[in-house]
Amino acid sequence: MSERYEYVPHPLLRRRVRDIASGAEGELMAVINENVSDSATYARWMELAYIRGASGREFTTAIHNIETVSRMT
């Protein structure tokens, strides 16, 4: 595949999630299968979760590091 990235459908899109690695919370904006290799000859693909935090800035984490945030009522 010559593309550098590709969008992946995910059931938690637009839902509140937590990055278990950092503890940061936000809204899951996208999941992207991205080539994270720094080599032109070797591709290393990884599914990254793009999360928008309360400040409005987005951060990434591995898709396996997210969990839903239960809302207290």
All heavy atoms as a GROMACS GRO file, in nm:
protein
  584
    1MET      N    1   0.085  -0.118   0.000
    1MET     CA    2   0.000   0.000   0.000
    1MET      C    3   0.090   0.124   0.000
    1MET      O    4   0.178   0.137   0.082
    1MET     CB    5  -0.091  -0.002   0.124
    1MET     CG    6  -0.182   0.118   0.132
    1MET     SD    7  -0.284   0.114   0.281
    1MET     CE    8  -0.407  -0.002   0.230
    2SER      N    9   0.064   0.214  -0.090
    2SER     CA   10   0.148   0.332  -0.100
    2SER      C   11   0.100   0.448  -0.014
    2SER      O   12   0.170   0.546   0.002
    2SER     CB   13   0.154   0.377  -0.247
    2SER     OG   14   0.026   0.414  -0.290
    3GLU      N   15  -0.019   0.438   0.042
    3GLU     CA   16  -0.072   0.545   0.126
    3GLU      C   17   0.004   0.551   0.259
    3GLU      O   18   0.050   0.450   0.310
    3GLU     CB   19  -0.221   0.523   0.155
    3GLU     CG   20  -0.308   0.525   0.033
    3GLU     CD   21  -0.318   0.663  -0.030
    3GLU    OE1   22  -0.317   0.763   0.043
    3GLU    OE2   23  -0.326   0.670  -0.152
    4ARG      N   24   0.013   0.671   0.315
    4ARG     CA   25   0.078   0.689   0.445
    4ARG      C   26  -0.020   0.664   0.560
    4ARG      O   27   0.020   0.645   0.672
    4ARG     CB   28   0.136   0.829   0.457
    4ARG     CG   29   0.244   0.862   0.359
    4ARG     CD   30   0.374   0.802   0.394
    4ARG     NE   31   0.418   0.840   0.526
    4ARG     CZ   32   0.523   0.789   0.585
    4ARG    NH1   33   0.596   0.701   0.523
    4ARG    NH2   34   0.556   0.827   0.705
    5TYR      N   35  -0.150   0.670   0.532
    5TYR     CA   36  -0.249   0.646   0.636
    5TYR      C   37  -0.382   0.605   0.574
    5TYR      O   38  -0.403   0.622   0.455
    5TYR     CB   39  -0.269   0.771   0.723
    5TYR     CG   40  -0.320   0.890   0.646
    5TYR    CD1   41  -0.456   0.913   0.634
    5TYR    CD2   42  -0.232   0.980   0.586
    5TYR    CE1   43  -0.503   1.022   0.562
    5TYR    CE2   44  -0.279   1.088   0.515
    5TYR     CZ   45  -0.414   1.109   0.504
    5TYR     OH   46  -0.460   1.215   0.433
    6GLU      N   47  -0.470   0.552   0.658
    6GLU     CA   48  -0.602   0.513   0.614
    6GLU      C   49  -0.696   0.515   0.736
    6GLU      O   50  -0.660   0.468   0.843
    6GLU     CB   51  -0.592   0.375   0.550
    6GLU     CG   52  -0.694   0.274   0.582
    6GLU     CD   53  -0.660   0.138   0.519
    6GLU    OE1   54  -0.639   0.130   0.398
    6GLU    OE2   55  -0.654   0.041   0.596
    7TYR      N   56  -0.815   0.576   0.719
    7TYR     CA   57  -0.912   0.584   0.827
    7TYR      C   58  -0.974   0.447   0.852
    7TYR      O   59  -0.999   0.371   0.760
    7TYR     CB   60  -1.022   0.684   0.793
    7TYR     CG   61  -0.974   0.827   0.804
    7TYR    CD1   62  -0.920   0.893   0.694
    7TYR    CD2   63  -0.981   0.895   0.925
    7TYR    CE1   64  -0.875   1.023   0.704
    7TYR    CE2   65  -0.935   1.025   0.935
    7TYR     CZ   66  -0.883   1.089   0.825
    7TYR     OH   67  -0.838   1.217   0.836
    8VAL      N   68  -1.000   0.418   0.980
    8VAL     CA   69  -1.055   0.289   1.021
    8VAL      C   70  -1.185   0.315   1.098
    8VAL      O   71  -1.186   0.397   1.191
    8VAL     CB   72  -0.955   0.214   1.114
    8VAL    CG1   73  -1.013   0.084   1.164
    8VAL    CG2   74  -0.822   0.193   1.044
    9PRO      N   75  -1.295   0.249   1.061
    9PRO     CA   76  -1.418   0.266   1.139
    9PRO      C   77  -1.400   0.207   1.280
    9PRO      O   78  -1.329   0.108   1.297
    9PRO     CB   79  -1.523   0.188   1.060
    9PRO     CG   80  -1.451   0.109   0.958
    9PRO     CD   81  -1.310   0.158   0.950
   10HIS      N   82  -1.463   0.271   1.378
   10HIS     CA   83  -1.451   0.222   1.516
   10HIS      C   84  -1.579   0.254   1.591
   10HIS      O   85  -1.634   0.363   1.577
   10HIS     CB   86  -1.331   0.289   1.585
   10HIS     CG   87  -1.288   0.219   1.708
   10HIS    ND1   88  -1.350   0.239   1.830
   10HIS    CD2   89  -1.191   0.127   1.730
   10HIS    CE1   90  -1.292   0.164   1.920
   10HIS    NE2   91  -1.196   0.094   1.862
   11PRO      N   92  -1.628   0.162   1.675
   11PRO     CA   93  -1.755   0.183   1.746
   11PRO      C   94  -1.751   0.295   1.851
   11PRO      O   95  -1.856   0.343   1.893
   11PRO     CB   96  -1.785   0.048   1.811
   11PRO     CG   97  -1.655  -0.024   1.816
   11PRO     CD   98  -1.573   0.028   1.701
   12LEU      N   99  -1.634   0.337   1.894
   12LEU     CA  100  -1.625   0.440   1.997
   12LEU      C  101  -1.604   0.582   1.942
   12LEU      O  102  -1.584   0.676   2.019
   12LEU     CB  103  -1.512   0.408   2.096
   12LEU     CG  104  -1.531   0.280   2.178
   12LEU    CD1  105  -1.411   0.258   2.268
   12LEU    CD2  106  -1.659   0.285   2.257
   13LEU      N  107  -1.608   0.598   1.810
   13LEU     CA  108  -1.593   0.732   1.752
   13LEU      C  109  -1.696   0.827   1.810
   13LEU      O  110  -1.812   0.792   1.829
   13LEU     CB  111  -1.607   0.726   1.600
   13LEU     CG  112  -1.488   0.669   1.525
   13LEU    CD1  113  -1.522   0.656   1.377
   13LEU    CD2  114  -1.365   0.753   1.545
   14ARG      N  115  -1.651   0.948   1.841
   14ARG     CA  116  -1.734   1.055   1.898
   14ARG      C  117  -1.783   1.024   2.039
   14ARG      O  118  -1.875   1.087   2.089
   14ARG     CB  119  -1.854   1.088   1.808
   14ARG     CG  120  -1.815   1.134   1.671
   14ARG     CD  121  -1.750   1.267   1.682
   14ARG     NE  122  -1.723   1.320   1.548
   14ARG     CZ  123  -1.656   1.428   1.527
   14ARG    NH1  124  -1.608   1.497   1.628
   14ARG    NH2  125  -1.634   1.470   1.406
   15ARG      N  126  -1.719   0.929   2.105
   15ARG     CA  127  -1.753   0.897   2.245
   15ARG      C  128  -1.637   0.938   2.334
   15ARG      O  129  -1.523   0.951   2.293
   15ARG     CB  130  -1.779   0.748   2.260
   15ARG     CG  131  -1.895   0.701   2.177
   15ARG     CD  132  -1.987   0.619   2.260
   15ARG     NE  133  -2.107   0.589   2.187
   15ARG     CZ  134  -2.153   0.468   2.165
   15ARG    NH1  135  -2.088   0.364   2.212
   15ARG    NH2  136  -2.265   0.450   2.098
   16ARG      N  137  -1.668   0.953   2.462
   16ARG     CA  138  -1.567   0.990   2.561
   16ARG      C  139  -1.485   0.867   2.596
   16ARG      O  140  -1.539   0.761   2.632
   16ARG     CB  141  -1.635   1.047   2.685
   16ARG     CG  142  -1.537   1.107   2.782
   16ARG     CD  143  -1.600   1.225   2.853
   16ARG     NE  144  -1.504   1.288   2.940
   16ARG     CZ  145  -1.421   1.382   2.901
   16ARG    NH1  146  -1.424   1.424   2.777
   16ARG    NH2  147  -1.335   1.436   2.984
   17VAL      N  148  -1.352   0.880   2.587
   17VAL     CA  149  -1.261   0.769   2.614
   17VAL      C  150  -1.147   0.816   2.703
   17VAL      O  151  -1.126   0.936   2.722
   17VAL     CB  152  -1.203   0.709   2.483
   17VAL    CG1  153  -1.312   0.646   2.399
   17VAL    CG2  154  -1.125   0.812   2.405
   18ARG      N  155  -1.074   0.720   2.757
   18ARG     CA  156  -0.956   0.747   2.840
   18ARG      C  157  -0.838   0.671   2.781
   18ARG      O  158  -0.850   0.555   2.743
   18ARG     CB  159  -0.980   0.699   2.982
   18ARG     CG  160  -0.858   0.714   3.074
   18ARG     CD  161  -0.882   0.661   3.215
   18ARG     NE  162  -0.991   0.731   3.278
   18ARG     CZ  163  -1.106   0.675   3.317
   18ARG    NH1  164  -1.127   0.546   3.297
   18ARG    NH2  165  -1.200   0.745   3.374
   19ASP      N  166  -0.724   0.739   2.776
   19ASP     CA  167  -0.599   0.676   2.738
   19ASP      C  168  -0.543   0.610   2.864
   19ASP      O  169  -0.505   0.681   2.957
   19ASP     CB  170  -0.502   0.780   2.682
   19ASP     CG  171  -0.362   0.725   2.658
   19ASP    OD1  172  -0.346   0.602   2.650
   19ASP    OD2  173  -0.269   0.807   2.649
   20ILE      N  174  -0.541   0.478   2.869
   20ILE     CA  175  -0.499   0.411   2.992
   20ILE      C  176  -0.349   0.430   3.019
   20ILE      O  177  -0.306   0.419   3.132
   20ILE     CB  178  -0.536   0.261   2.993
   20ILE    CG1  179  -0.474   0.188   2.875
   20ILE    CG2  180  -0.686   0.243   2.995
   20ILE    CD1  181  -0.495   0.038   2.877
   21ALA      N  182  -0.272   0.463   2.917
   21ALA     CA  183  -0.128   0.484   2.936
   21ALA      C  184  -0.100   0.614   3.012
   21ALA      O  185  -0.013   0.620   3.098
   21ALA     CB  186  -0.056   0.486   2.802
   22SER      N  187  -0.176   0.721   2.980
   22SER     CA  188  -0.150   0.851   3.043
   22SER      C  189  -0.259   0.895   3.140
   22SER      O  190  -0.238   0.986   3.218
   22SER     CB  191  -0.136   0.959   2.935
   22SER     OG  192  -0.262   0.981   2.872
   23GLY      N  193  -0.377   0.833   3.131
   23GLY     CA  194  -0.490   0.873   3.214
   23GLY      C  195  -0.568   0.991   3.158
   23GLY      O  196  -0.670   1.031   3.214
   24ALA      N  197  -0.524   1.046   3.045
   24ALA     CA  198  -0.592   1.160   2.983
   24ALA      C  199  -0.724   1.115   2.921
   24ALA      O  200  -0.734   1.004   2.868
   24ALA     CB  201  -0.503   1.224   2.878
   25GLU      N  202  -0.824   1.204   2.927
   25GLU     CA  203  -0.956   1.174   2.872
   25GLU      C  204  -0.991   1.272   2.763
   25GLU      O  205  -0.939   1.384   2.758
   25GLU     CB  206  -1.062   1.182   2.982
   25GLU     CG  207  -1.046   1.079   3.089
   25GLU     CD  208  -1.156   1.087   3.194
   25GLU    OE1  209  -1.252   1.165   3.176
   25GLU    OE2  210  -1.144   1.015   3.294
   26GLY      N  211  -1.082   1.229   2.676
   26GLY     CA  212  -1.130   1.316   2.569
   26GLY      C  213  -1.223   1.242   2.477
   26GLY      O  214  -1.266   1.130   2.506
   27GLU      N  215  -1.256   1.304   2.365
   27GLU     CA  216  -1.347   1.247   2.266
   27GLU      C  217  -1.265   1.181   2.154
   27GLU      O  218  -1.174   1.244   2.099
   27GLU     CB  219  -1.435   1.357   2.209
   27GLU     CG  220  -1.536   1.308   2.110
   27GLU     CD  221  -1.624   1.420   2.056
   27GLU    OE1  222  -1.620   1.531   2.112
   27GLU    OE2  223  -1.696   1.395   1.960
   28LEU      N  224  -1.300   1.057   2.122
   28LEU     CA  225  -1.231   0.986   2.014
   28LEU      C  226  -1.275   1.046   1.881
   28LEU      O  227  -1.391   1.037   1.842
   28LEU     CB  228  -1.262   0.837   2.019
   28LEU     CG  229  -1.196   0.751   1.911
   28LEU    CD1  230  -1.043   0.758   1.924
   28LEU    CD2  231  -1.243   0.608   1.921
   29MET      N  232  -1.183   1.110   1.812
   29MET     CA  233  -1.214   1.181   1.688
   29MET      C  234  -1.190   1.094   1.564
   29MET      O  235  -1.261   1.107   1.465
   29MET     CB  236  -1.129   1.309   1.676
   29MET     CG  237  -1.148   1.404   1.793
   29MET     SD  238  -1.320   1.448   1.823
   29MET     CE  239  -1.355   1.546   1.680
   30ALA      N  240  -1.090   1.008   1.568
   30ALA     CA  241  -1.058   0.925   1.452
   30ALA      C  242  -0.968   0.810   1.495
   30ALA      O  243  -0.898   0.818   1.596
   30ALA     CB  244  -0.987   1.007   1.345
   31VAL      N  245  -0.974   0.703   1.417
   31VAL     CA  246  -0.878   0.593   1.428
   31VAL      C  247  -0.815   0.581   1.290
   31VAL      O  248  -0.884   0.569   1.190
   31VAL     CB  249  -0.946   0.461   1.470
   31VAL    CG1  250  -0.844   0.348   1.471
   31VAL    CG2  251  -1.014   0.476   1.605
   32ILE      N  252  -0.683   0.587   1.288
   32ILE     CA  253  -0.613   0.588   1.161
   32ILE      C  254  -0.505   0.481   1.162
   32ILE      O  255  -0.426   0.471   1.256
   32ILE     CB  256  -0.549   0.727   1.134
   32ILE    CG1  257  -0.661   0.831   1.126
   32ILE    CG2  258  -0.466   0.725   1.008
   32ILE    CD1  259  -0.613   0.971   1.105
   33ASN      N  260  -0.505   0.399   1.057
   33ASN     CA  261  -0.398   0.302   1.037
   33ASN      C  262  -0.286   0.378   0.968
   33ASN      O  263  -0.298   0.419   0.853
   33ASN     CB  264  -0.449   0.187   0.950
   33ASN     CG  265  -0.353   0.071   0.944
   33ASN    OD1  266  -0.272   0.053   1.034
   33ASN    ND2  267  -0.361  -0.006   0.839
   34GLU      N  268  -0.178   0.401   1.042
   34GLU     CA  269  -0.074   0.493   0.996
   34GLU      C  270   0.061   0.424   0.989
   34GLU      O  271   0.096   0.344   1.075
   34GLU     CB  272  -0.068   0.610   1.095
   34GLU     CG  273   0.012   0.726   1.049
   34GLU     CD  274  -0.009   0.847   1.139
   34GLU    OE1  275  -0.116   0.863   1.200
   34GLU    OE2  276   0.086   0.926   1.149
   35ASN      N  277   0.137   0.458   0.887
   35ASN     CA  278   0.274   0.408   0.874
   35ASN      C  279   0.362   0.492   0.967
   35ASN      O  280   0.387   0.609   0.942
   35ASN     CB  281   0.322   0.420   0.729
   35ASN     CG  282   0.461   0.365   0.709
   35ASN    OD1  283   0.529   0.324   0.804
   35ASN    ND2  284   0.506   0.365   0.586
   36VAL      N  285   0.407   0.432   1.075
   36VAL     CA  286   0.486   0.504   1.176
   36VAL      C  287   0.636   0.479   1.161
   36VAL      O  288   0.714   0.524   1.244
   36VAL     CB  289   0.440   0.470   1.319
   36VAL    CG1  290   0.298   0.516   1.342
   36VAL    CG2  291   0.452   0.321   1.347
   37SER      N  292   0.675   0.412   1.054
   37SER     CA  293   0.816   0.384   1.030
   37SER      C  294   0.888   0.509   0.983
   37SER      O  295   0.833   0.592   0.912
   37SER     CB  296   0.830   0.274   0.924
   37SER     OG  297   0.964   0.255   0.890
   38ASP      N  298   1.014   0.522   1.021
   38ASP     CA  299   1.096   0.632   0.971
   38ASP      C  300   1.187   0.586   0.858
   38ASP      O  301   1.278   0.658   0.817
   38ASP     CB  302   1.177   0.696   1.084
   38ASP     CG  303   1.272   0.598   1.150
   38ASP    OD1  304   1.269   0.479   1.114
   38ASP    OD2  305   1.349   0.640   1.238
   39SER      N  306   1.161   0.467   0.807
   39SER     CA  307   1.241   0.410   0.700
   39SER      C  308   1.163   0.408   0.569
   39SER      O  309   1.044   0.379   0.567
   39SER     CB  310   1.280   0.266   0.737
   39SER     OG  311   1.336   0.199   0.627
   40ALA      N  312   1.230   0.438   0.460
   40ALA     CA  313   1.166   0.434   0.328
   40ALA      C  314   1.151   0.291   0.277
   40ALA      O  315   1.068   0.264   0.190
   40ALA     CB  316   1.246   0.517   0.229
   41THR      N  317   1.228   0.199   0.330
   41THR     CA  318   1.224   0.061   0.281
   41THR      C  319   1.142  -0.033   0.368
   41THR      O  320   1.110  -0.143   0.325
   41THR     CB  321   1.367   0.005   0.271
   41THR    OG1  322   1.430   0.012   0.398
   41THR    CG2  323   1.448   0.083   0.170
   42TYR      N  324   1.111   0.008   0.489
   42TYR     CA  325   1.039  -0.078   0.581
   42TYR      C  326   0.916  -0.006   0.634
   42TYR      O  327   0.928   0.100   0.694
   42TYR     CB  328   1.131  -0.118   0.697
   42TYR     CG  329   1.062  -0.197   0.805
   42TYR    CD1  330   1.027  -0.330   0.786
   42TYR    CD2  331   1.031  -0.138   0.927
   42TYR    CE1  332   0.963  -0.402   0.885
   42TYR    CE2  333   0.967  -0.209   1.026
   42TYR     CZ  334   0.933  -0.341   1.005
   42TYR     OH  335   0.870  -0.412   1.102
   43ALA      N  336   0.799  -0.061   0.609
   43ALA     CA  337   0.675   0.000   0.658
   43ALA      C  338   0.633  -0.066   0.789
   43ALA      O  339   0.638  -0.189   0.802
   43ALA     CB  340   0.564  -0.015   0.555
   44ARG      N  341   0.595   0.015   0.885
   44ARG     CA  342   0.544  -0.036   1.014
   44ARG      C  343   0.411   0.033   1.038
   44ARG      O  344   0.404   0.152   1.068
   44ARG     CB  345   0.641  -0.005   1.127
   44ARG     CG  346   0.592  -0.058   1.259
   44ARG     CD  347   0.700  -0.047   1.366
   44ARG     NE  348   0.643  -0.084   1.493
   44ARG     CZ  349   0.615   0.003   1.590
   44ARG    NH1  350   0.644   0.130   1.576
   44ARG    NH2  351   0.561  -0.038   1.702
   45TRP      N  352   0.302  -0.041   1.024
   45TRP     CA  353   0.167   0.014   1.034
   45TRP      C  354   0.113  -0.006   1.175
   45TRP      O  355   0.135  -0.110   1.237
   45TRP     CB  356   0.075  -0.053   0.932
   45TRP     CG  357   0.113  -0.017   0.793
   45TRP    CD1  358   0.205  -0.080   0.714
   45TRP    CD2  359   0.064   0.093   0.718
   45TRP    NE1  360   0.215  -0.015   0.594
   45TRP    CE2  361   0.129   0.091   0.593
   45TRP    CE3  362  -0.029   0.193   0.744
   45TRP    CZ2  363   0.104   0.186   0.495
   45TRP    CZ3  364  -0.055   0.286   0.646
   45TRP    CH2  365   0.010   0.283   0.524
   46MET      N  366   0.043   0.096   1.223
   46MET     CA  367  -0.013   0.092   1.359
   46MET      C  368  -0.145   0.168   1.360
   46MET      O  369  -0.157   0.274   1.298
   46MET     CB  370   0.087   0.159   1.453
   46MET     CG  371   0.048   0.158   1.595
   46MET     SD  372   0.185   0.229   1.690
   46MET     CE  373   0.125   0.198   1.853
   47GLU      N  374  -0.244   0.115   1.430
   47GLU     CA  375  -0.370   0.186   1.445
   47GLU      C  376  -0.359   0.284   1.560
   47GLU      O  377  -0.337   0.245   1.674
   47GLU     CB  378  -0.485   0.089   1.468
   47GLU     CG  379  -0.523   0.014   1.343
   47GLU     CD  380  -0.649  -0.068   1.357
   47GLU    OE1  381  -0.707  -0.076   1.468
   47GLU    OE2  382  -0.690  -0.127   1.257
   48LEU      N  383  -0.371   0.413   1.528
   48LEU     CA  384  -0.361   0.519   1.627
   48LEU      C  385  -0.497   0.582   1.652
   48LEU      O  386  -0.572   0.608   1.558
   48LEU     CB  387  -0.265   0.629   1.580
   48LEU     CG  388  -0.119   0.589   1.565
   48LEU    CD1  389  -0.039   0.706   1.510
   48LEU    CD2  390  -0.062   0.545   1.698
   49ALA      N  391  -0.527   0.606   1.778
   49ALA     CA  392  -0.650   0.675   1.817
   49ALA      C  393  -0.616   0.823   1.833
   49ALA      O  394  -0.519   0.858   1.901
   49ALA     CB  395  -0.701   0.619   1.950
   50TYR      N  396  -0.694   0.909   1.768
   50TYR     CA  397  -0.679   1.054   1.782
   50TYR      C  398  -0.787   1.101   1.879
   50TYR      O  399  -0.907   1.087   1.851
   50TYR     CB  400  -0.694   1.123   1.647
   50TYR     CG  401  -0.568   1.113   1.564
   50TYR    CD1  402  -0.532   0.994   1.502
   50TYR    CD2  403  -0.484   1.221   1.550
   50TYR    CE1  404  -0.417   0.984   1.427
   50TYR    CE2  405  -0.367   1.212   1.474
   50TYR     CZ  406  -0.335   1.094   1.414
   50TYR     OH  407  -0.220   1.084   1.339
   51ILE      N  408  -0.746   1.155   1.992
   51ILE     CA  409  -0.837   1.194   2.100
   51ILE      C  410  -0.827   1.344   2.121
   51ILE      O  411  -0.716   1.398   2.134
   51ILE     CB  412  -0.804   1.119   2.230
   51ILE    CG1  413  -0.811   0.968   2.206
   51ILE    CG2  414  -0.896   1.164   2.343
   51ILE    CD1  415  -0.755   0.885   2.319
   52ARG      N  416  -0.941   1.412   2.125
   52ARG     CA  417  -0.943   1.556   2.153
   52ARG      C  418  -0.973   1.576   2.300
   52ARG      O  419  -1.080   1.540   2.350
   52ARG     CB  420  -1.049   1.626   2.069
   52ARG     CG  421  -1.051   1.778   2.094
   52ARG     CD  422  -1.144   1.849   2.002
   52ARG     NE  423  -1.091   1.836   1.866
   52ARG     CZ  424  -1.165   1.849   1.757
   52ARG    NH1  425  -1.294   1.873   1.766
   52ARG    NH2  426  -1.110   1.837   1.638
   53GLY      N  427  -0.877   1.634   2.371
   53GLY     CA  428  -0.890   1.659   2.514
   53GLY      C  429  -0.974   1.782   2.543
   53GLY      O  430  -1.021   1.851   2.452
   54ALA      N  431  -0.994   1.811   2.671
   54ALA     CA  432  -1.076   1.924   2.715
   54ALA      C  433  -1.020   2.058   2.666
   54ALA      O  434  -1.095   2.153   2.645
   54ALA     CB  435  -1.086   1.925   2.867
   55SER      N  436  -0.890   2.067   2.645
   55SER     CA  437  -0.828   2.191   2.598
   55SER      C  438  -0.853   2.216   2.450
   55SER      O  439  -0.826   2.324   2.401
   55SER     CB  440  -0.677   2.186   2.622
   55SER     OG  441  -0.617   2.089   2.537
   56GLY      N  442  -0.902   2.114   2.378
   56GLY     CA  443  -0.924   2.125   2.235
   56GLY      C  444  -0.809   2.070   2.153
   56GLY      O  445  -0.820   2.053   2.032
   57ARG      N  446  -0.697   2.039   2.218
   57ARG     CA  447  -0.583   1.982   2.147
   57ARG      C  448  -0.599   1.832   2.136
   57ARG      O  449  -0.646   1.766   2.230
   57ARG     CB  450  -0.454   2.015   2.221
   57ARG     CG  451  -0.428   2.164   2.226
   57ARG     CD  452  -0.295   2.195   2.278
   57ARG     NE  453  -0.200   2.171   2.169
   57ARG     CZ  454  -0.071   2.189   2.179
   57ARG    NH1  455  -0.019   2.228   2.294
   57ARG    NH2  456   0.009   2.168   2.078
   58GLU      N  457  -0.558   1.777   2.024
   58GLU     CA  458  -0.566   1.633   2.004
   58GLU      C  459  -0.433   1.566   2.036
   58GLU      O  460  -0.327   1.624   2.017
   58GLU     CB  461  -0.607   1.602   1.860
   58GLU     CG  462  -0.750   1.639   1.832
   58GLU     CD  463  -0.798   1.595   1.695
   58GLU    OE1  464  -0.727   1.520   1.625
   58GLU    OE2  465  -0.908   1.637   1.658
   59PHE      N  466  -0.442   1.444   2.084
   59PHE     CA  467  -0.324   1.363   2.109
   59PHE      C  468  -0.351   1.223   2.058
   59PHE      O  469  -0.466   1.188   2.031
   59PHE     CB  470  -0.287   1.363   2.259
   59PHE     CG  471  -0.392   1.307   2.350
   59PHE    CD1  472  -0.390   1.174   2.387
   59PHE    CD2  473  -0.493   1.388   2.399
   59PHE    CE1  474  -0.486   1.121   2.472
   59PHE    CE2  475  -0.591   1.337   2.485
   59PHE     CZ  476  -0.586   1.204   2.520
   60THR      N  477  -0.246   1.147   2.039
   60THR     CA  478  -0.261   1.012   1.987
   60THR      C  479  -0.214   0.910   2.088
   60THR      O  480  -0.133   0.937   2.176
   60THR     CB  481  -0.178   0.992   1.858
   60THR    OG1  482  -0.041   1.014   1.887
   60THR    CG2  483  -0.225   1.084   1.748
   61THR      N  484  -0.269   0.790   2.072
   61THR     CA  485  -0.226   0.675   2.150
   61THR      C  486  -0.260   0.551   2.069
   61THR      O  487  -0.340   0.557   1.975
   61THR     CB  488  -0.295   0.671   2.288
   61THR    OG1  489  -0.234   0.568   2.369
   61THR    CG2  490  -0.443   0.644   2.278
   62ALA      N  491  -0.202   0.440   2.103
   62ALA     CA  492  -0.236   0.314   2.036
   62ALA      C  493  -0.382   0.283   2.064
   62ALA      O  494  -0.433   0.307   2.174
   62ALA     CB  495  -0.147   0.201   2.087
   63ILE      N  496  -0.451   0.231   1.965
   63ILE     CA  497  -0.595   0.203   1.979
   63ILE      C  498  -0.622   0.106   2.094
   63ILE      O  499  -0.725   0.113   2.159
   63ILE     CB  500  -0.655   0.152   1.845
   63ILE    CG1  501  -0.807   0.150   1.852
   63ILE    CG2  502  -0.602   0.016   1.810
   63ILE    CD1  503  -0.872   0.284   1.868
   64HIS      N  504  -0.528   0.019   2.123
   64HIS     CA  505  -0.546  -0.077   2.232
   64HIS      C  506  -0.532  -0.013   2.370
   64HIS      O  507  -0.559  -0.078   2.471
   64HIS     CB  508  -0.447  -0.193   2.217
   64HIS     CG  509  -0.461  -0.265   2.088
   64HIS    ND1  510  -0.573  -0.340   2.056
   64HIS    CD2  511  -0.382  -0.270   1.980
   64HIS    CE1  512  -0.561  -0.389   1.935
   64HIS    NE2  513  -0.445  -0.348   1.886
   65ASN      N  514  -0.494   0.115   2.375
   65ASN     CA  515  -0.479   0.186   2.502
   65ASN      C  516  -0.602   0.266   2.541
   65ASN      O  517  -0.597   0.341   2.638
   65ASN     CB  518  -0.361   0.284   2.496
   65ASN     CG  519  -0.228   0.214   2.511
   65ASN    OD1  520  -0.221   0.098   2.546
   65ASN    ND2  521  -0.122   0.286   2.482
   66ILE      N  522  -0.712   0.255   2.467
   66ILE     CA  523  -0.829   0.335   2.504
   66ILE      C  524  -0.937   0.249   2.568
   66ILE      O  525  -0.951   0.131   2.540
   66ILE     CB  526  -0.887   0.414   2.385
   66ILE    CG1  527  -0.944   0.322   2.278
   66ILE    CG2  528  -0.785   0.509   2.327
   66ILE    CD1  529  -1.028   0.394   2.175
   67GLU      N  530  -1.012   0.316   2.656
   67GLU     CA  531  -1.128   0.253   2.718
   67GLU      C  532  -1.237   0.360   2.731
   67GLU      O  533  -1.207   0.480   2.734
   67GLU     CB  534  -1.094   0.196   2.856
   67GLU     CG  535  -1.051   0.300   2.957
   67GLU     CD  536  -1.008   0.239   3.089
   67GLU    OE1  537  -0.995   0.116   3.100
   67GLU    OE2  538  -0.986   0.317   3.184
   68THR      N  539  -1.361   0.316   2.735
   68THR     CA  540  -1.470   0.413   2.749
   68THR      C  541  -1.470   0.471   2.890
   68THR      O  542  -1.426   0.407   2.985
   68THR     CB  543  -1.608   0.348   2.721
   68THR    OG1  544  -1.626   0.239   2.811
   68THR    CG2  545  -1.616   0.299   2.579
   69VAL      N  546  -1.521   0.592   2.900
   69VAL     CA  547  -1.535   0.659   3.028
   69VAL      C  548  -1.681   0.650   3.067
   69VAL      O  549  -1.768   0.697   2.994
   69VAL     CB  550  -1.489   0.806   3.020
   69VAL    CG1  551  -1.516   0.878   3.150
   69VAL    CG2  552  -1.344   0.814   2.982
   70SER      N  553  -1.708   0.588   3.181
   70SER     CA  554  -1.847   0.581   3.227
   70SER      C  555  -1.886   0.714   3.287
   70SER      O  556  -1.811   0.776   3.361
   70SER     CB  557  -1.864   0.467   3.328
   70SER     OG  558  -1.782   0.489   3.439
   71ARG      N  559  -2.004   0.760   3.251
   71ARG     CA  560  -2.051   0.890   3.301
   71ARG      C  561  -2.131   0.870   3.427
   71ARG      O  562  -2.217   0.784   3.437
   71ARG     CB  563  -2.138   0.957   3.195
   71ARG     CG  564  -2.058   0.988   3.072
   71ARG     CD  565  -2.135   1.066   2.976
   71ARG     NE  566  -2.048   1.093   2.861
   71ARG     CZ  567  -2.083   1.162   2.759
   71ARG    NH1  568  -2.204   1.214   2.752
   71ARG    NH2  569  -2.000   1.182   2.661
   72MET      N  570  -2.102   0.954   3.524
   72MET     CA  571  -2.176   0.951   3.651
   72MET      C  572  -2.298   1.042   3.637
   72MET      O  573  -2.286   1.151   3.588
   72MET     CB  574  -2.086   1.001   3.765
   72MET     CG  575  -1.958   0.922   3.781
   72MET     SD  576  -1.983   0.754   3.838
   72MET     CE  577  -2.018   0.785   4.007
   73THR      N  578  -2.413   0.996   3.678
   73THR     CA  579  -2.534   1.079   3.673
   73THR      C  580  -2.586   1.110   3.809
   73THR      O  581  -2.550   1.053   3.907
   73THR     CB  582  -2.646   1.007   3.594
   73THR    OG1  583  -2.670   0.880   3.652
   73THR    CG2  584  -2.607   0.993   3.448
   0.00000   0.00000   0.00000
